[in-house]
């Protein structure tokens, strides 16, 4: 599972315990190898706690068996919805007013900081003072238009609108 951006894995607790005991390892021995507490290993064996990606990889490496029952790289739907809402709230109020007919999203790790979408159009949004060839190229690659905002946030120019 994915929790706040971290991949989590369900552990086959009974198998983990059997493999640990077959190798003569105590809870403490395994905990030390994994860099976790004895209590954490105990919770893995009870299947009441999921392992982080790092710990899950170490478990597979130590036991040379698949001690994981489930690894889900997809975020839960509610996490996606919450993330979208947070991104919408992060957009500058001036941009929201200027592009009020669009749904706006703040982009954290992108060449531009805002994306705008309506039922018929999608744009990357960029301040004219920060507009670069790279942003223009990204818009072309994505097949979206470019909305260029004036620095005073009073005017917008739409370039190469695409649906």
Secondary structure, 3 states (H helix, E strand, C coil): CEECCEEEEEECHHHHHHHHHHCCCCHHHHHHHHCCCHHHHHHHHHCCCCEEHHHHHHHHHHHCCCCEEEECCCCCHHHHHHHHHHHHHCCCHHHHHHCCCCEEEECCCCCCCEEEECCCCEEEEEEHHHCCHHHHHHHHHHCCEEEEECCCCCCEEEECCEC
